[in-house]
Amino acid sequence: MQNLPEDLNNIIGDYLFSCKKYPIYINKEFTEMFCKKTKNCKEVTISRKTYCQHCDKNQIWRARMIMNNLLTG
């Protein structure tokens, strides 16, 4: 990975890192890339299930509506 150009490393990082819920630490360079790509991610726990506030907006909304009996599920 040290010999690859930075653009190619960013493309590889896009495939590897989707959310902070699934961390992958390879080396220092990819750890910095992981932190940049997942800076908006925050964990939210709803009824013992962990969601990401940035990535799982729709699931959080549905879970809260079901808990408030506003949506049949």
mmCIF file of the N, C-alpha and C atoms, coordinates in Angstrom:
data_MODEL
# 
_entry.id   MODEL 
# 
loop_
_atom_site.group_PDB 
_atom_site.id 
_atom_site.type_symbol 
_atom_site.label_atom_id 
_atom_site.label_alt_id 
_atom_site.label_comp_id 
_atom_site.label_asym_id 
_atom_site.label_entity_id 
_atom_site.label_seq_id 
_atom_site.pdbx_PDB_ins_code 
_atom_site.Cartn_x 
_atom_site.Cartn_y 
_atom_site.Cartn_z 
_atom_site.occupancy 
_atom_site.B_iso_or_equiv 
_atom_site.pdbx_formal_charge 
_atom_site.auth_seq_id 
_atom_site.auth_comp_id 
_atom_site.auth_asym_id 
_atom_site.auth_atom_id 
_atom_site.pdbx_PDB_model_num 
ATOM 1   N N  . MET A 1 1  ? 0.816   -1.193 0.000  1.00 0.00 ? 1  MET A N  1 
ATOM 2   C CA . MET A 1 1  ? 0.000   0.000  0.000  1.00 0.00 ? 1  MET A CA 1 
ATOM 3   C C  . MET A 1 1  ? 0.862   1.262  0.000  1.00 0.00 ? 1  MET A C  1 
ATOM 4   N N  . GLN A 1 2  ? 2.081   1.161  0.408  1.00 0.00 ? 2  GLN A N  1 
ATOM 5   C CA . GLN A 1 2  ? 2.922   2.345  0.489  1.00 0.00 ? 2  GLN A CA 1 
ATOM 6   C C  . GLN A 1 2  ? 3.348   2.824  -0.887 1.00 0.00 ? 2  GLN A C  1 
ATOM 7   N N  . ASN A 1 3  ? 3.359   1.944  -1.876 1.00 0.00 ? 3  ASN A N  1 
ATOM 8   C CA . ASN A 1 3  ? 3.797   2.325  -3.212 1.00 0.00 ? 3  ASN A CA 1 
ATOM 9   C C  . ASN A 1 3  ? 2.660   2.811  -4.094 1.00 0.00 ? 3  ASN A C  1 
ATOM 10  N N  . LEU A 1 4  ? 1.417   2.684  -3.635 1.00 0.00 ? 4  LEU A N  1 
ATOM 11  C CA . LEU A 1 4  ? 0.275   3.097  -4.445 1.00 0.00 ? 4  LEU A CA 1 
ATOM 12  C C  . LEU A 1 4  ? 0.054   4.604  -4.328 1.00 0.00 ? 4  LEU A C  1 
ATOM 13  N N  . PRO A 1 5  ? -0.457  5.239  -5.389 1.00 0.00 ? 5  PRO A N  1 
ATOM 14  C CA . PRO A 1 5  ? -0.753  6.670  -5.306 1.00 0.00 ? 5  PRO A CA 1 
ATOM 15  C C  . PRO A 1 5  ? -1.913  6.932  -4.348 1.00 0.00 ? 5  PRO A C  1 
ATOM 16  N N  . GLU A 1 6  ? -1.985  8.147  -3.860 1.00 0.00 ? 6  GLU A N  1 
ATOM 17  C CA . GLU A 1 6  ? -2.994  8.506  -2.868 1.00 0.00 ? 6  GLU A CA 1 
ATOM 18  C C  . GLU A 1 6  ? -4.411  8.375  -3.410 1.00 0.00 ? 6  GLU A C  1 
ATOM 19  N N  . ASP A 1 7  ? -4.619  8.686  -4.678 1.00 0.00 ? 7  ASP A N  1 
ATOM 20  C CA . ASP A 1 7  ? -5.950  8.563  -5.274 1.00 0.00 ? 7  ASP A CA 1 
ATOM 21  C C  . ASP A 1 7  ? -6.445  7.119  -5.241 1.00 0.00 ? 7  ASP A C  1 
ATOM 22  N N  . LEU A 1 8  ? -5.563  6.203  -5.545 1.00 0.00 ? 8  LEU A N  1 
ATOM 23  C CA . LEU A 1 8  ? -5.927  4.789  -5.524 1.00 0.00 ? 8  LEU A CA 1 
ATOM 24  C C  . LEU A 1 8  ? -6.203  4.320  -4.100 1.00 0.00 ? 8  LEU A C  1 
ATOM 25  N N  . ASN A 1 9  ? -5.437  4.818  -3.149 1.00 0.00 ? 9  ASN A N  1 
ATOM 26  C CA . ASN A 1 9  ? -5.696  4.483  -1.748 1.00 0.00 ? 9  ASN A CA 1 
ATOM 27  C C  . ASN A 1 9  ? -7.053  4.997  -1.294 1.00 0.00 ? 9  ASN A C  1 
ATOM 28  N N  . ASN A 1 10 ? -7.459  6.183  -1.774 1.00 0.00 ? 10 ASN A N  1 
ATOM 29  C CA . ASN A 1 10 ? -8.781  6.718  -1.429 1.00 0.00 ? 10 ASN A CA 1 
ATOM 30  C C  . ASN A 1 10 ? -9.896  5.855  -2.003 1.00 0.00 ? 10 ASN A C  1 
ATOM 31  N N  . ILE A 1 11 ? -9.718  5.352  -3.206 1.00 0.00 ? 11 ILE A N  1 
ATOM 32  C CA . ILE A 1 11 ? -10.729 4.473  -3.812 1.00 0.00 ? 11 ILE A CA 1 
ATOM 33  C C  . ILE A 1 11 ? -10.832 3.172  -3.022 1.00 0.00 ? 11 ILE A C  1 
ATOM 34  N N  . ILE A 1 12 ? -9.709  2.622  -2.624 1.00 0.00 ? 12 ILE A N  1 
ATOM 35  C CA . ILE A 1 12 ? -9.710  1.408  -1.807 1.00 0.00 ? 12 ILE A CA 1 
ATOM 36  C C  . ILE A 1 12 ? -10.375 1.690  -0.463 1.00 0.00 ? 12 ILE A C  1 
ATOM 37  N N  . GLY A 1 13 ? -10.103 2.852  0.106  1.00 0.00 ? 13 GLY A N  1 
ATOM 38  C CA . GLY A 1 13 ? -10.704 3.236  1.384  1.00 0.00 ? 13 GLY A CA 1 
ATOM 39  C C  . GLY A 1 13 ? -12.212 3.373  1.299  1.00 0.00 ? 13 GLY A C  1 
ATOM 40  N N  . ASP A 1 14 ? -12.731 3.832  0.158  1.00 0.00 ? 14 ASP A N  1 
ATOM 41  C CA . ASP A 1 14 ? -14.181 3.938  -0.017 1.00 0.00 ? 14 ASP A CA 1 
ATOM 42  C C  . ASP A 1 14 ? -14.854 2.567  0.077  1.00 0.00 ? 14 ASP A C  1 
ATOM 43  N N  . TYR A 1 15 ? -14.203 1.548  -0.441 1.00 0.00 ? 15 TYR A N  1 
ATOM 44  C CA . TYR A 1 15 ? -14.757 0.200  -0.374 1.00 0.00 ? 15 TYR A CA 1 
ATOM 45  C C  . TYR A 1 15 ? -14.604 -0.406 1.020  1.00 0.00 ? 15 TYR A C  1 
ATOM 46  N N  . LEU A 1 16 ? -13.544 -0.076 1.719  1.00 0.00 ? 16 LEU A N  1 
ATOM 47  C CA . LEU A 1 16 ? -13.283 -0.677 3.024  1.00 0.00 ? 16 LEU A CA 1 
ATOM 48  C C  . LEU A 1 16 ? -14.096 -0.054 4.148  1.00 0.00 ? 16 LEU A C  1 
ATOM 49  N N  . PHE A 1 17 ? -14.230 1.263  4.128  1.00 0.00 ? 17 PHE A N  1 
ATOM 50  C CA . PHE A 1 17 ? -14.819 1.970  5.266  1.00 0.00 ? 17 PHE A CA 1 
ATOM 51  C C  . PHE A 1 17 ? -16.193 2.497  4.911  1.00 0.00 ? 17 PHE A C  1 
ATOM 52  N N  . SER A 1 18 ? -17.187 2.000  5.607  1.00 0.00 ? 18 SER A N  1 
ATOM 53  C CA . SER A 1 18 ? -18.531 2.507  5.377  1.00 0.00 ? 18 SER A CA 1 
ATOM 54  C C  . SER A 1 18 ? -19.073 3.219  6.607  1.00 0.00 ? 18 SER A C  1 
ATOM 55  N N  . CYS A 1 19 ? -18.724 2.732  7.791  1.00 0.00 ? 19 CYS A N  1 
ATOM 56  C CA . CYS A 1 19 ? -19.286 3.295  9.002  1.00 0.00 ? 19 CYS A CA 1 
ATOM 57  C C  . CYS A 1 19 ? -18.379 2.983  10.186 1.00 0.00 ? 19 CYS A C  1 
ATOM 58  N N  . LYS A 1 20 ? -18.538 3.743  11.267 1.00 0.00 ? 20 LYS A N  1 
ATOM 59  C CA . LYS A 1 20 ? -17.737 3.502  12.465 1.00 0.00 ? 20 LYS A CA 1 
ATOM 60  C C  . LYS A 1 20 ? -18.162 2.231  13.197 1.00 0.00 ? 20 LYS A C  1 
ATOM 61  N N  . LYS A 1 21 ? -19.332 1.708  12.868 1.00 0.00 ? 21 LYS A N  1 
ATOM 62  C CA . LYS A 1 21 ? -19.780 0.471  13.524 1.00 0.00 ? 21 LYS A CA 1 
ATOM 63  C C  . LYS A 1 21 ? -18.885 -0.701 13.160 1.00 0.00 ? 21 LYS A C  1 
ATOM 64  N N  . TYR A 1 22 ? -18.269 -0.627 11.992 1.00 0.00 ? 22 TYR A N  1 
ATOM 65  C CA . TYR A 1 22 ? -17.428 -1.716 11.512 1.00 0.00 ? 22 TYR A CA 1 
ATOM 66  C C  . TYR A 1 22 ? -16.004 -1.214 11.282 1.00 0.00 ? 22 TYR A C  1 
ATOM 67  N N  . PRO A 1 23 ? -15.243 -0.996 12.349 1.00 0.00 ? 23 PRO A N  1 
ATOM 68  C CA . PRO A 1 23 ? -13.897 -0.440 12.162 1.00 0.00 ? 23 PRO A CA 1 
ATOM 69  C C  . PRO A 1 23 ? -12.907 -1.469 11.622 1.00 0.00 ? 23 PRO A C  1 
ATOM 70  N N  . ILE A 1 24 ? -12.046 -1.003 10.746 1.00 0.00 ? 24 ILE A N  1 
ATOM 71  C CA . ILE A 1 24 ? -10.951 -1.813 10.208 1.00 0.00 ? 24 ILE A CA 1 
ATOM 72  C C  . ILE A 1 24 ? -9.693  -0.963 10.318 1.00 0.00 ? 24 ILE A C  1 
ATOM 73  N N  . TYR A 1 25 ? -8.748  -1.414 11.117 1.00 0.00 ? 25 TYR A N  1 
ATOM 74  C CA . TYR A 1 25 ? -7.497  -0.682 11.274 1.00 0.00 ? 25 TYR A CA 1 
ATOM 75  C C  . TYR A 1 25 ? -6.389  -1.487 10.605 1.00 0.00 ? 25 TYR A C  1 
ATOM 76  N N  . ILE A 1 26 ? -5.831  -0.962 9.530  1.00 0.00 ? 26 ILE A N  1 
ATOM 77  C CA . ILE A 1 26 ? -4.799  -1.663 8.781  1.00 0.00 ? 26 ILE A CA 1 
ATOM 78  C C  . ILE A 1 26 ? -3.427  -1.082 9.107  1.00 0.00 ? 26 ILE A C  1 
ATOM 79  N N  . ASN A 1 27 ? -3.261  0.194  8.863  1.00 0.00 ? 27 ASN A N  1 
ATOM 80  C CA . ASN A 1 27 ? -2.016  0.877  9.187  1.00 0.00 ? 27 ASN A CA 1 
ATOM 81  C C  . ASN A 1 27 ? -2.341  2.332  9.476  1.00 0.00 ? 27 ASN A C  1 
ATOM 82  N N  . LYS A 1 28 ? -1.333  3.130  9.737  1.00 0.00 ? 28 LYS A N  1 
ATOM 83  C CA . LYS A 1 28 ? -1.546  4.524  10.123 1.00 0.00 ? 28 LYS A CA 1 
ATOM 84  C C  . LYS A 1 28 ? -2.239  5.317  9.018  1.00 0.00 ? 28 LYS A C  1 
ATOM 85  N N  . GLU A 1 29 ? -1.838  5.079  7.796  1.00 0.00 ? 29 GLU A N  1 
ATOM 86  C CA . GLU A 1 29 ? -2.420  5.809  6.671  1.00 0.00 ? 29 GLU A CA 1 
ATOM 87  C C  . GLU A 1 29 ? -3.917  5.518  6.525  1.00 0.00 ? 29 GLU A C  1 
ATOM 88  N N  . PHE A 1 30 ? -4.294  4.253  6.622  1.00 0.00 ? 30 PHE A N  1 
ATOM 89  C CA . PHE A 1 30 ? -5.702  3.900  6.504  1.00 0.00 ? 30 PHE A CA 1 
ATOM 90  C C  . PHE A 1 30 ? -6.491  4.278  7.750  1.00 0.00 ? 30 PHE A C  1 
ATOM 91  N N  . THR A 1 31 ? -5.850  4.341  8.905  1.00 0.00 ? 31 THR A N  1 
ATOM 92  C CA . THR A 1 31 ? -6.537  4.788  10.119 1.00 0.00 ? 31 THR A CA 1 
ATOM 93  C C  . THR A 1 31 ? -6.917  6.257  9.991  1.00 0.00 ? 31 THR A C  1 
ATOM 94  N N  . GLU A 1 32 ? -6.035  7.072  9.454  1.00 0.00 ? 32 GLU A N  1 
ATOM 95  C CA . GLU A 1 32 ? -6.351  8.481  9.219  1.00 0.00 ? 32 GLU A CA 1 
ATOM 96  C C  . GLU A 1 32 ? -7.485  8.623  8.207  1.00 0.00 ? 32 GLU A C  1 
ATOM 97  N N  . MET A 1 33 ? -7.462  7.800  7.160  1.00 0.00 ? 33 MET A N  1 
ATOM 98  C CA . MET A 1 33 ? -8.512  7.828  6.153  1.00 0.00 ? 33 MET A CA 1 
ATOM 99  C C  . MET A 1 33 ? -9.846  7.391  6.758  1.00 0.00 ? 33 MET A C  1 
ATOM 100 N N  . PHE A 1 34 ? -9.811  6.384  7.639  1.00 0.00 ? 34 PHE A N  1 
ATOM 101 C CA . PHE A 1 34 ? -11.011 5.904  8.312  1.00 0.00 ? 34 PHE A CA 1 
ATOM 102 C C  . PHE A 1 34 ? -11.623 7.021  9.156  1.00 0.00 ? 34 PHE A C  1 
ATOM 103 N N  . CYS A 1 35 ? -10.796 7.755  9.867  1.00 0.00 ? 35 CYS A N  1 
ATOM 104 C CA . CYS A 1 35 ? -11.285 8.848  10.707 1.00 0.00 ? 35 CYS A CA 1 
ATOM 105 C C  . CYS A 1 35 ? -11.908 9.961  9.868  1.00 0.00 ? 35 CYS A C  1 
ATOM 106 N N  . LYS A 1 36 ? -11.325 10.262 8.710  1.00 0.00 ? 36 LYS A N  1 
ATOM 107 C CA . LYS A 1 36 ? -11.877 11.295 7.832  1.00 0.00 ? 36 LYS A CA 1 
ATOM 108 C C  . LYS A 1 36 ? -13.224 10.883 7.260  1.00 0.00 ? 36 LYS A C  1 
ATOM 109 N N  . LYS A 1 37 ? -13.329 9.643  6.808  1.00 0.00 ? 37 LYS A N  1 
ATOM 110 C CA . LYS A 1 37 ? -14.547 9.195  6.141  1.00 0.00 ? 37 LYS A CA 1 
ATOM 111 C C  . LYS A 1 37 ? -15.702 8.966  7.113  1.00 0.00 ? 37 LYS A C  1 
ATOM 112 N N  . THR A 1 38 ? -15.412 8.689  8.372  1.00 0.00 ? 38 THR A N  1 
ATOM 113 C CA . THR A 1 38 ? -16.468 8.372  9.334  1.00 0.00 ? 38 THR A CA 1 
ATOM 114 C C  . THR A 1 38 ? -16.601 9.433  10.415 1.00 0.00 ? 38 THR A C  1 
ATOM 115 N N  . LYS A 1 39 ? -16.213 10.672 10.126 1.00 0.00 ? 39 LYS A N  1 
ATOM 116 C CA . LYS A 1 39 ? -16.265 11.709 11.155 1.00 0.00 ? 39 LYS A CA 1 
ATOM 117 C C  . LYS A 1 39 ? -17.696 12.095 11.523 1.00 0.00 ? 39 LYS A C  1 
ATOM 118 N N  . ASN A 1 40 ? -18.668 11.861 10.649 1.00 0.00 ? 40 ASN A N  1 
ATOM 119 C CA . ASN A 1 40 ? -20.061 12.200 10.932 1.00 0.00 ? 40 ASN A CA 1 
ATOM 120 C C  . ASN A 1 40 ? -20.822 11.073 11.628 1.00 0.00 ? 40 ASN A C  1 
ATOM 121 N N  . CYS A 1 41 ? -20.219 9.911  11.759 1.00 0.00 ? 41 CYS A N  1 
ATOM 122 C CA . CYS A 1 41 ? -20.904 8.757  12.339 1.00 0.00 ? 41 CYS A CA 1 
ATOM 123 C C  . CYS A 1 41 ? -20.960 8.863  13.862 1.00 0.00 ? 41 CYS A C  1 
ATOM 124 N N  . LYS A 1 42 ? -22.139 8.565  14.413 1.00 0.00 ? 42 LYS A N  1 
ATOM 125 C CA . LYS A 1 42 ? -22.359 8.547  15.856 1.00 0.00 ? 42 LYS A CA 1 
ATOM 126 C C  . LYS A 1 42 ? -23.242 7.363  16.177 1.00 0.00 ? 42 LYS A C  1 
ATOM 127 N N  . GLU A 1 43 ? -22.916 6.651  17.238 1.00 0.00 ? 43 GLU A N  1 
ATOM 128 C CA . GLU A 1 43 ? -23.710 5.487  17.612 1.00 0.00 ? 43 GLU A CA 1 
ATOM 129 C C  . GLU A 1 43 ? -24.949 5.912  18.386 1.00 0.00 ? 43 GLU A C  1 
ATOM 130 N N  . VAL A 1 44 ? -26.080 5.307  18.038 1.00 0.00 ? 44 VAL A N  1 
ATOM 131 C CA . VAL A 1 44 ? -27.346 5.527  18.719 1.00 0.00 ? 44 VAL A CA 1 
ATOM 132 C C  . VAL A 1 44 ? -27.894 4.152  19.065 1.00 0.00 ? 44 VAL A C  1 
ATOM 133 N N  . THR A 1 45 ? -28.277 3.939  20.316 1.00 0.00 ? 45 THR A N  1 
ATOM 134 C CA . THR A 1 45 ? -28.816 2.657  20.737 1.00 0.00 ? 45 THR A CA 1 
ATOM 135 C C  . THR A 1 45 ? -30.313 2.809  20.979 1.00 0.00 ? 45 THR A C  1 
ATOM 136 N N  . ILE A 1 46 ? -31.083 2.022  20.256 1.00 0.00 ? 46 ILE A N  1 
ATOM 137 C CA . ILE A 1 46 ? -32.536 2.010  20.405 1.00 0.00 ? 46 ILE A CA 1 
ATOM 138 C C  . ILE A 1 46 ? -32.954 0.569  20.647 1.00 0.00 ? 46 ILE A C  1 
ATOM 139 N N  . SER A 1 47 ? -33.539 0.332  21.788 1.00 0.00 ? 47 SER A N  1 
ATOM 140 C CA . SER A 1 47 ? -34.003 -0.994 22.227 1.00 0.00 ? 47 SER A CA 1 
ATOM 141 C C  . SER A 1 47 ? -32.951 -2.078 21.964 1.00 0.00 ? 47 SER A C  1 
ATOM 142 N N  . ARG A 1 48 ? -31.785 -1.876 22.538 1.00 0.00 ? 48 ARG A N  1 
ATOM 143 C CA . ARG A 1 48 ? -30.657 -2.811 22.524 1.00 0.00 ? 48 ARG A CA 1 
ATOM 144 C C  . ARG A 1 48 ? -30.065 -3.058 21.139 1.00 0.00 ? 48 ARG A C  1 
ATOM 145 N N  . LYS A 1 49 ? -30.365 -2.220 20.198 1.00 0.00 ? 49 LYS A N  1 
ATOM 146 C CA . LYS A 1 49 ? -29.786 -2.342 18.866 1.00 0.00 ? 49 LYS A CA 1 
ATOM 147 C C  . LYS A 1 49 ? -29.022 -1.064 18.547 1.00 0.00 ? 49 LYS A C  1 
ATOM 148 N N  . THR A 1 50 ? -27.831 -1.210 17.996 1.00 0.00 ? 50 THR A N  1 
ATOM 149 C CA . THR A 1 50 ? -26.978 -0.060 17.727 1.00 0.00 ? 50 THR A CA 1 
ATOM 150 C C  . THR A 1 50 ? -27.122 0.367  16.273 1.00 0.00 ? 50 THR A C  1 
ATOM 151 N N  . TYR A 1 51 ? -27.379 1.648  16.086 1.00 0.00 ? 51 TYR A N  1 
ATOM 152 C CA . TYR A 1 51 ? -27.487 2.247  14.765 1.00 0.00 ? 51 TYR A CA 1 
ATOM 153 C C  . TYR A 1 51 ? -26.461 3.371  14.646 1.00 0.00 ? 51 TYR A C  1 
ATOM 154 N N  . CYS A 1 52 ? -26.146 3.738  13.426 1.00 0.00 ? 52 CYS A N  1 
ATOM 155 C CA . CYS A 1 52 ? -25.299 4.893  13.168 1.00 0.00 ? 52 CYS A CA 1 
ATOM 156 C C  . CYS A 1 52 ? -26.217 6.063  12.812 1.00 0.00 ? 52 CYS A C  1 
ATOM 157 N N  . GLN A 1 53 ? -26.050 7.187  13.497 1.00 0.00 ? 53 GLN A N  1 
ATOM 158 C CA . GLN A 1 53 ? -26.933 8.323  13.289 1.00 0.00 ? 53 GLN A CA 1 
ATOM 159 C C  . GLN A 1 53 ? -26.841 8.872  11.866 1.00 0.00 ? 53 GLN A C  1 
ATOM 160 N N  . HIS A 1 54 ? -25.682 8.795  11.262 1.00 0.00 ? 54 HIS A N  1 
ATOM 161 C CA . HIS A 1 54 ? -25.492 9.330  9.908  1.00 0.00 ? 54 HIS A CA 1 
ATOM 162 C C  . HIS A 1 54 ? -25.890 8.315  8.823  1.00 0.00 ? 54 HIS A C  1 
ATOM 163 N N  . CYS A 1 55 ? -25.521 7.068  9.002  1.00 0.00 ? 55 CYS A N  1 
ATOM 164 C CA . CYS A 1 55 ? -25.724 6.058  7.956  1.00 0.00 ? 55 CYS A CA 1 
ATOM 165 C C  . CYS A 1 55 ? -27.097 5.379  8.010  1.00 0.00 ? 55 CYS A C  1 
ATOM 166 N N  . ASP A 1 56 ? -27.686 5.279  9.194  1.00 0.00 ? 56 ASP A N  1 
ATOM 167 C CA . ASP A 1 56 ? -28.938 4.532  9.365  1.00 0.00 ? 56 ASP A CA 1 
ATOM 168 C C  . ASP A 1 56 ? -30.105 5.443  9.733  1.00 0.00 ? 56 ASP A C  1 
ATOM 169 N N  . LYS A 1 57 ? -30.221 6.579  9.071  1.00 0.00 ? 57 LYS A N  1 
ATOM 170 C CA . LYS A 1 57 ? -31.276 7.540  9.415  1.00 0.00 ? 57 LYS A CA 1 
ATOM 171 C C  . LYS A 1 57 ? -32.671 6.936  9.269  1.00 0.00 ? 57 LYS A C  1 
ATOM 172 N N  . ASN A 1 58 ? -32.897 6.213  8.186  1.00 0.00 ? 58 ASN A N  1 
ATOM 173 C CA . ASN A 1 58 ? -34.222 5.656  7.927  1.00 0.00 ? 58 ASN A CA 1 
ATOM 174 C C  . ASN A 1 58 ? -34.579 4.590  8.951  1.00 0.00 ? 58 ASN A C  1 
ATOM 175 N N  . GLN A 1 59 ? -33.641 3.730  9.319  1.00 0.00 ? 59 GLN A N  1 
ATOM 176 C CA . GLN A 1 59 ? -33.915 2.700  10.311 1.00 0.00 ? 59 GLN A CA 1 
ATOM 177 C C  . GLN A 1 59 ? -34.197 3.304  11.684 1.00 0.00 ? 59 GLN A C  1 
ATOM 178 N N  . ILE A 1 60 ? -33.485 4.372  12.037 1.00 0.00 ? 60 ILE A N  1 
ATOM 179 C CA . ILE A 1 60 ? -33.720 5.049  13.321 1.00 0.00 ? 60 ILE A CA 1 
ATOM 180 C C  . ILE A 1 60 ? -35.111 5.654  13.338 1.00 0.00 ? 60 ILE A C  1 
ATOM 181 N N  . TRP A 1 61 ? -35.488 6.296  12.238 1.00 0.00 ? 61 TRP A N  1 
ATOM 182 C CA . TRP A 1 61 ? -36.806 6.900  12.161 1.00 0.00 ? 61 TRP A CA 1 
ATOM 183 C C  . TRP A 1 61 ? -37.904 5.847  12.316 1.00 0.00 ? 61 TRP A C  1 
ATOM 184 N N  . ARG A 1 62 ? -37.760 4.725  11.605 1.00 0.00 ? 62 ARG A N  1 
ATOM 185 C CA . ARG A 1 62 ? -38.762 3.663  11.690 1.00 0.00 ? 62 ARG A CA 1 
ATOM 186 C C  . ARG A 1 62 ? -38.825 3.051  13.090 1.00 0.00 ? 62 ARG A C  1 
ATOM 187 N N  . ALA A 1 63 ? -37.672 2.862  13.714 1.00 0.00 ? 63 ALA A N  1 
ATOM 188 C CA . ALA A 1 63 ? -37.658 2.289  15.059 1.00 0.00 ? 63 ALA A CA 1 
ATOM 189 C C  . ALA A 1 63 ? -38.338 3.215  16.058 1.00 0.00 ? 63 ALA A C  1 
ATOM 190 N N  . ARG A 1 64 ? -38.106 4.498  15.932 1.00 0.00 ? 64 ARG A N  1 
ATOM 191 C CA . ARG A 1 64 ? -38.759 5.450  16.851 1.00 0.00 ? 64 ARG A CA 1 
ATOM 192 C C  . ARG A 1 64 ? -40.250 5.535  16.604 1.00 0.00 ? 64 ARG A C  1 
ATOM 193 N N  . MET A 1 65 ? -40.669 5.454  15.344 1.00 0.00 ? 65 MET A N  1 
ATOM 194 C CA . MET A 1 65 ? -42.103 5.482  15.043 1.00 0.00 ? 65 MET A CA 1 
ATOM 195 C C  . MET A 1 65 ? -42.796 4.234  15.571 1.00 0.00 ? 65 MET A C  1 
ATOM 196 N N  . ILE A 1 66 ? -42.157 3.072  15.454 1.00 0.00 ? 66 ILE A N  1 
ATOM 197 C CA . ILE A 1 66 ? -42.736 1.831  15.971 1.00 0.00 ? 66 ILE A CA 1 
ATOM 198 C C  . ILE A 1 66 ? -42.837 1.909  17.493 1.00 0.00 ? 66 ILE A C  1 
ATOM 199 N N  . MET A 1 67 ? -41.796 2.444  18.135 1.00 0.00 ? 67 MET A N  1 
ATOM 200 C CA . MET A 1 67 ? -41.822 2.555  19.593 1.00 0.00 ? 67 MET A CA 1 
ATOM 201 C C  . MET A 1 67 ? -42.927 3.498  20.057 1.00 0.00 ? 67 MET A C  1 
ATOM 202 N N  . ASN A 1 68 ? -43.275 4.489  19.256 1.00 0.00 ? 68 ASN A N  1 
ATOM 203 C CA . ASN A 1 68 ? -44.337 5.434  19.604 1.00 0.00 ? 68 ASN A CA 1 
ATOM 204 C C  . ASN A 1 68 ? -45.699 5.008  19.052 1.00 0.00 ? 68 ASN A C  1 
ATOM 205 N N  . ASN A 1 69 ? -45.781 3.801  18.477 1.00 0.00 ? 69 ASN A N  1 
ATOM 206 C CA . ASN A 1 69 ? -47.015 3.242  17.922 1.00 0.00 ? 69 ASN A CA 1 
ATOM 207 C C  . ASN A 1 69 ? -47.623 4.107  16.828 1.00 0.00 ? 69 ASN A C  1 
ATOM 208 N N  . LEU A 1 70 ? -46.792 4.776  16.066 1.00 0.00 ? 70 LEU A N  1 
ATOM 209 C CA . LEU A 1 70 ? -47.283 5.591  14.978 1.00 0.00 ? 70 LEU A CA 1 
ATOM 210 C C  . LEU A 1 70 ? -47.161 4.881  13.640 1.00 0.00 ? 70 LEU A C  1 
ATOM 211 N N  . LEU A 1 71 ? -46.422 3.778  13.619 1.00 0.00 ? 71 LEU A N  1 
ATOM 212 C CA . LEU A 1 71 ? -46.221 3.030  12.389 1.00 0.00 ? 71 LEU A CA 1 
ATOM 213 C C  . LEU A 1 71 ? -46.351 1.557  12.731 1.00 0.00 ? 71 LEU A C  1 
ATOM 214 N N  . THR A 1 72 ? -47.170 0.850  11.998 1.00 0.00 ? 72 THR A N  1 
ATOM 215 C CA . THR A 1 72 ? -47.314 -0.569 12.283 1.00 0.00 ? 72 THR A CA 1 
ATOM 216 C C  . THR A 1 72 ? -46.118 -1.301 11.739 1.00 0.00 ? 72 THR A C  1 
ATOM 217 N N  . GLY A 1 73 ? -45.583 -2.222 12.495 1.00 0.00 ? 73 GLY A N  1 
ATOM 218 C CA . GLY A 1 73 ? -44.388 -2.893 12.021 1.00 0.00 ? 73 GLY A CA 1 
ATOM 219 C C  . GLY A 1 73 ? -44.440 -4.312 12.360 1.00 0.00 ? 73 GLY A C  1 
# 
